[in-house]
Amino acid sequence: MRELKILAVVVVLTLITYWGVEPFAHSQMHPHVAPADFTFSDTKKDVADVNELTGDVANGQVLVTSNCTACHSIESQGFPKLMDDASSAAAYGVTPPDLGSAGKLYNESYLAAFIKNPAKAALVEHKFQDGKIHPMPGYDWMQPQEIADMIAYLKSIAPKEMTNKEVFVNACQRCHGIKYADMLNGTMAAFTPDADIKKYMGKLPPDLSQHIRSRGAGYLETFINNPQKHLEGTAMPRVGLNEESQKQVIAYLEEVGDSKKSEREELGPKFLIYLVIFAIFAFLWKASKWREVH
């Protein structure tokens, strides 16, 4: 009985210390941020006139192919890259994305806002000051109907299904590598050469192989949705992924960086049950021995 009282005191003091100190420490190291906003509500005011329109796919095809394919490829529609990744990165600072999957990956409101004003939609206006210009020109001179038509076309050519890896490649790999996904062939290296992306971003973007372990899924959910919530003033743009696409990116990071997660979670309850049973037998064995002593 005495040992149980001592154990109870230790448990109570431990809990008081934990619940008294840990929340404060956590609030300092991981300040609370608002949940991810997959509606991109801050863009809706700027594109309200676009969102209420129904786009014309045929006219959108004309607008996209005449305005966008000088910089962007659309491989699925027969518009290949006009320059290799190194050349386009040298010209623009970062390799422009292929637009074949844009209609599936990105939120429509964000996409409309990005077409009108890329720096503002991506929350990186602070980066383009004193004469610095975003590599993609804004199309705020276009009529709302024309932007709606472009989005309708991008949605019409987008694939219906994409694997987690395909989403990561299209959404993230222009800037970020993930070397643990392919240690031998280097196919998961960032498309933009290190020297160009470092100059464009201000520092070399990290390899994401272990970010799921070092940051956690909860952090990544809000960070990808809006990096400024965690790192105010960061050069990383808001990507604009819809909820489904962002979940696929995080799932791919787990596949690469935390492939044993399901096994670990399955083993956890079994291990705890073993500890409880072992503790009971240990206590009973100790009690029997002390009875012999007394």
N, C-alpha and C positions, 0 to 999 in steps of 0.2 A: 504493500500500500504506500509506503514511504516513497518508493521509486516512482510510482504513478503520480504522486503529488509533485515531485521534482520535475517529472516530464511535463506535467500540466503547466507549471510555472514557466519552464523554458519555452513551451509552445506559445503561451500567452505573451511573453516578452518579445518573442520573435515576431509574432503577428503585429504587435503594437509598433515595433521598429519598422517592419516592412510597410504596413499601411500608413505609417506616419511619415516615412522618408521617401519611399519609392515613388508615390504619385508626384511629389514635388520634383524629385530628380528627373522623372519622366517628362514633366511639363517643361523643364528647362532644356532637356536634350531633344525632345520631340514635341515642340509646341503644337497645340491643337490647331487644325486647319479645317476649313469648311469641306464638306464632302465633295466628291467629284461632280461636276455639273456637265452632264452629257447632253443637255439641251443647248449649251453655250448661249445662255440667256443674254449675256452682255452683247452678243452680236445681233440680236433680233431687231433692235431698234434701227440699226443701220441697214438691215436688209428686209424690213417689214414689207416693202413694196415688191420685193422679189418673192418672198415666201408665199404670198397670196396668189401668185400666178401659176398657171399650168404651162410647162415648157413644151416647145415644139422640137422634137428630136431631129427632124431633117434640117431645120435652120441651125440648130445647135451644132450639128456635124459640120456645117459650113463655117460657122464661127470658130469652133475649136481648131479645125484643121488649117484655117487661114491665119489664126492668131497665135496658136500655141505650139505647133509642131516645128517651129524654127528652133525652139529650145528643148521641148519635151518630145520624147518618143511615145508612140502608142503601138507597141509591137503587135498586139493582137489584131490591129486594124491595118497593118501593112505600113506603118510609119516608123521605120527604124531610127536608131540614134544617128544623128548627123556627125557627131564627134564621139570619140571614145571617152571613158570616164575621166582620164587624166586631163585631156584637152578641155572638156567641158568644165571640170573643176577649176582649171587655170583661168578660164574665161569668166565664170560666174562666182567662184569661191567655193561652191559646193555642187555636186553632181545633181542636175535636175531630175525629178522622179519621172518614171513612166506613168502615163495617165490612164492606162487601161483598167486599173483597179480603183481609181479615185472615187468613182460613184458608189462603190461598196464600202470602202474604208472610212470615209469621212462623213461627219454630220453635214446635212444639207445646208443648214443655216451658216455653219462655219465655212463651208466651201464657198457659198455666195459672198460672205464677208471677205474671205481670202482673195477671191477674184477681184473684188473692188479695191481692197487695200491690204496687201499681204502683211506688211509690218504691223499694222494695227490689229488685224485678226490674230496673228501669231504672238501678240503681246511683246514684241521686240522693238517697238518704236524708239526706245531709249538707246538702242544699238546703232540706229541710223540717224545720227545728229551731225551737225557741222558739215553738211554737204555729202555725207555718206548716203548712198542710195541702195535700197533693197534690190537684189539682183533680178527679181521679178517685178515688172512694172505693174502699177495698179490700173484696173480697168473701170475706174469709177465714172469714166466718161460714157460708158455703155448704158443703154436703156435697161431698165429692170427686166423687161421681157427678154432681152438678149441674154442676160445672165441666167435667167430661168431656163432658156433654151439650151445653153451650154451645159447646165447641170443635168437637164433631162437627157441629153446625149451621153454624158459621162455615166449616168446611171444605166442607160440602155446597153452600153458595151461592157459594163462591169461583169465579172464572173459571178455566178450564183453562189458558188462555194469556193472557199480558199482554205488551205491547211494553215495550221498555226505558224509553220515556218514561212509560208508564202506571205502571210500578213506581216511578219517581222521583216522579211526582206524588203517588202515594198514600203513599209512605214518607217523603219529604223536604220536599215543598213547603209543608207547613203552617208551617215555620219558615224555610226557605231559598228564596231566589229563584235563578234562573239566567237572567239577562237576555239573555245572548248567544244563547239558544235562540229568542228572539223579541224582537228589538230594537224593533219598531214597535208591536205591539199590547199589550205588557205582560201577556200571558196567563201568563207563567212567573214572575211576581212571587210572593213568599210570600203565602199565604192570610191569615196573621195580620198585621194592620197593624203597622208598625214600632214605634210607641209601646207597643203592648201586648206584643209579643214581647220588646222591650228590657227592659221592666219585669219580665216573667216570667223571662227568662233571665239578666238582669243586664247584658247587653250585646247589641247587635244581631248576630244570626247572620250570617256572611259570605255574600255571593253566591258560588255555587259554579261559575260559568262557567269559571274558569281553575284550579280546585283540582287538576285532574288534572295540570296542568303544574307548578304550584308545589309540590305535595306528592308526586305520583307514585302509581301504582296500589298499590304495596306498602304504603305508609303508610296509604292510605285503607282498604285491606282490614282492617288491624288496628284502625284508628281507628273506623270505622263499627261494627265488631263490638263494640268496647269502648273508648270515648273515654278512660276513666280510665287506660288503659295509657300514653297519651302525655301527657295533661293531667290529672294527679291533681287532683281537686276541681272539675273543670269542671262547668258546669251542663247540658251537653248530655247527654241520656239515652242509655243503650244502646238502640239501636233494636230489636234482636231479630230482624233479618232472617235467613231461612235462607240457605244458601250460594248457591243459584240466584238469589234475589232480589237479594242483595248484588252478585253479578256483573253483573246487569242494570243496577243503579244505576251502577256504575263504568263499564260499557260506554256508558251514556248520557252520562256526564260526558266520556268520550273522544269521542263523536260530536259533542258541542257544543264542547268546549275543545281537542280535538286531532284534528280531522277529517282532517288530512293524515298521520296516523301511519303508515298502511299504505304510502302513497306514499314517505314518508321512509325507512321500513325497507327498502322495495324498492330505493330508490336507493342506500342506504348501501354494500352490497357492490360495486355497479358502480363507485361513486366510488373505493373503496379499490383495486379492480383497476386503474382508470385511473392512480391515483397510483403504484402499483408499476411499471406499464409505463413511465410517464413518468420515474420515477426511474432505471430501467435505461437508457433512451435517454439521459438526461442524463449519467449516469455514463460511458457509452460515448463520448458526444460530448466530454466533458471529457478523458477518457483519450487520445483521438485528438489533441486540440489540444496536450496537454502533451507527447506524444511528438514533435510537430513542434518544440516549444520546445527539448527536450533533444536 
